[in-house]
Amino acid sequence: NKAEELDKDDTFILRNKANVLKNMGKFEESLHYFLLSEEKEPGDEFTISQIAEVLCLLGKYEEAFEKIVIAEKSMPNDWWNLSRKADIMMRLG
């Protein structure tokens, strides 16, 4: 990827690549790039919530729940995080 070659530490590039891979159904690869982004920018609510979504798509609901709770702490009234949390809780039973 040309953009990644230019700046491997750019979280914007990492997140965009992760989103493209997620949309292509390449969830493991997507998770890899979201986790790289999280390493570079710890605590970023958007990245953490996207990690939760990909983990959910991979069927890793307990891990997804842990991540969404972290994201929710930084943005407690965010509708996306709240709906994602409810979805994960339903899947966990």
Secondary structure, 3 states (H helix, E strand, C coil): CHHHHHCCCCHHHHHHHHHHHHHCCCHHHHHHHHHHHHHHCCCCHHHHHHHHHHHHHCCCHHHHHHHHHHHHHHCCCCHHHHHHHHHHHHHHC
